Amino acid sequence: MVGPLVNFVWKRPVLYMAYKYAANSVARLRYGLWRIHPTTFVRRPAEISKDLITGAYCYIGPGARIPPRVVFGNYVMLGPEVAIVGGDHIFDRVSAPICFSGRPEMPTTTLEDDVWIGHRALIKAGVTVGRGAIVAMGAVVVKDVECYTIVGGVPAQYLRRRFTCKQDEDRHDAMLRRPPHRGVYCRPKWASAHGDPHGLQPGQECS
């Protein structure tokens, strides 16, 4: 029953966008997220601070934990169970246990345009992940990530550049400088097994 329904909605862009708009509205009401862009899609369940700011066409996977003072650019994707943590306890106050030492002001965490954070990655609060960067699944990011780099490991280390040459990065930058625009989404994995109404074969994720 799920397969035919998914294909029916997927073949009709108006229905699919109506579904996403309804889901976004539910997320706004459920979490009080009045500063996220209307095109941002939040998968439940999640723990998200009400002051979250996002750009256009962002995706937040299920199980996300996002504290105060987090800002997304456009096209940011968070895989399942991504967490932004740390920086929320004073630990160097002499003669007082940590639990009674108070909390410092939460630093601002920034995920710039077109950042992809993989499944169960941890991001230390206050870090900036540069535009176009990718954080591998399970990575622990404790310092800023340069633009268009792929990092992974514990703690996260440089793996390689996302693109093979500077010219490609410049072309991608030019695209990101344009007003945000909707493209063709990848199909959900749970829908691919039922075949793709746009001509893709089962298991092929993107058009």
C-alpha positions in Angstrom: 0.0 0.0 0.0 2.8 2.4 0.8 4.6 1.9 -2.5 1.7 2.9 -4.8 0.9 5.9 -2.5 4.5 7.1 -2.6 4.6 6.8 -6.4 1.3 8.5 -6.8 2.5 11.5 -4.7 6.0 11.5 -6.3 4.6 11.7 -9.8 2.7 14.9 -8.9 5.0 17.7 -7.9 2.1 19.8 -6.6 1.1 17.0 -4.2 4.6 16.4 -3.1 5.2 20.1 -2.3 1.9 20.2 -0.5 3.0 17.3 1.6 6.3 18.9 2.4 4.6 22.2 3.2 2.2 20.4 5.6 5.1 18.5 7.2 7.0 21.8 7.7 3.9 23.4 9.3 3.6 20.5 11.7 7.3 20.9 12.6 6.9 24.6 13.2 3.9 24.0 15.5 5.4 21.1 17.3 8.8 22.6 18.0 8.0 26.4 17.8 10.4 26.8 14.9 9.3 30.1 13.6 12.7 31.2 12.2 13.3 28.2 9.8 12.7 28.7 6.1 9.4 27.4 4.8 11.2 24.9 2.6 13.2 23.4 5.5 12.1 19.8 6.2 12.3 18.4 9.7 11.9 14.7 10.3 10.5 13.7 13.7 11.5 13.0 16.5 14.0 15.8 17.2 15.2 18.1 19.9 15.6 21.5 18.4 16.0 24.9 20.0 13.3 27.4 19.0 15.8 30.0 17.9 17.2 27.8 15.1 17.6 29.8 11.8 17.8 28.0 8.5 18.1 29.0 4.9 16.2 27.5 2.0 15.9 23.8 1.2 17.4 22.4 4.4 16.8 18.9 5.7 17.1 17.8 9.4 17.1 14.0 9.8 15.3 12.2 12.6 16.9 12.2 16.1 18.6 15.5 15.6 19.7 17.4 18.7 20.2 21.1 18.0 21.0 23.6 20.9 20.5 27.4 20.9 22.4 29.7 18.6 22.6 27.5 15.5 22.5 29.0 12.0 22.1 27.1 8.8 22.8 28.4 5.3 20.9 27.2 2.2 20.8 23.5 1.2 22.1 22.1 4.5 21.5 18.4 5.1 21.7 16.7 8.5 21.6 12.9 8.5 19.8 10.9 11.3 20.9 11.5 14.9 23.2 14.3 14.2 24.0 16.3 17.4 25.5 19.7 18.1 26.8 19.5 21.7 29.2 20.9 24.3 30.1 24.3 25.5 27.3 24.3 28.0 29.0 23.9 31.4 31.6 25.8 33.4 34.2 23.4 34.7 37.0 25.5 36.0 35.3 27.1 39.0 37.4 26.1 42.1 35.5 24.7 45.1 32.3 24.1 43.2 31.1 20.9 41.4 30.4 21.3 37.7 26.7 20.7 38.2 26.5 23.9 40.4 29.0 26.0 38.5 26.5 27.4 36.0 26.5 27.7 32.2 28.5 30.0 29.9 26.9 31.8 27.1 26.3 29.3 24.3 28.6 30.1 21.3 27.1 30.4 17.8 27.4 27.3 15.6 27.3 27.9 11.8 26.7 25.4 9.0 27.2 27.3 5.8 25.6 26.7 2.4 25.4 23.2 1.0 26.9 21.4 4.0 26.2 17.7 4.5 26.5 16.2 8.0 26.5 12.4 8.0 24.7 9.9 10.2 25.4 10.3 14.0 28.1 12.9 13.5 28.8 15.1 16.5 29.5 18.8 16.1 31.0 20.8 18.9 29.0 24.0 19.7 30.8 27.1 18.4 32.2 25.4 15.3 31.8 26.8 11.7 31.5 24.2 8.9 32.4 26.0 5.7 30.2 26.0 2.6 30.2 22.9 0.6 31.9 20.8 3.2 31.0 17.2 4.1 31.3 15.6 7.6 31.4 11.8 7.4 29.1 9.6 9.5 30.2 9.2 13.1 32.8 12.0 12.9 33.4 14.2 15.9 34.0 17.8 14.8 35.8 19.9 17.4 37.2 22.7 15.2 36.2 24.7 12.2 36.0 22.9 8.8 37.2 24.6 5.7 35.0 25.1 2.7 34.7 22.2 0.2 36.6 19.7 2.4 35.5 16.2 3.5 36.4 15.4 7.1 35.9 12.2 9.1 37.1 10.3 12.2 37.5 11.0 15.9 38.4 13.8 16.2 37.5 14.7 12.6 40.5 15.1 10.3 40.9 16.3 6.7 40.2 13.4 4.2 40.1 15.2 0.8 38.7 18.0 -1.2 35.1 17.6 -2.4 35.9 18.7 -5.9 39.0 17.9 -8.0 39.9 21.4 -9.0 39.5 25.1 -8.1 37.6 25.8 -11.2 34.8 23.4 -10.1 34.7 25.1 -6.7 34.4 28.5 -8.4 31.5 27.2 -10.5 29.8 25.8 -7.5 30.3 29.1 -5.6 28.6 30.9 -8.5 25.6 28.6 -8.2 25.4 29.1 -4.4 25.5 32.9 -4.9 22.3 32.8 -6.9 18.9 33.0 -5.1 18.0 29.6 -3.7 16.1 27.5 -6.2 14.4 24.1 -6.1 16.0 21.3 -8.0 15.2 17.6 -8.3 15.3 15.8 -5.0 16.8 12.4 -4.4 14.1 9.7 -3.9 13.7 8.4 -0.4 15.3 5.0 0.1 12.1 3.6 1.4 10.4 4.5 -1.9 13.1 3.3 -4.3 12.4 -0.4 -3.8 9.0 0.1 -5.4 10.3 1.5 -8.7 10.6 5.0 -9.9 7.8 6.7 -11.9 10.4 8.9 -13.6 12.2 6.0 -15.2 14.8 5.1 -12.5 15.4 1.5 -11.6 14.7 0.2 -8.1 17.7 1.1 -5.8 18.8 4.0 -7.9 18.5 6.9 -5.6 18.8 10.1 -7.6 17.5 11.4 -10.9 
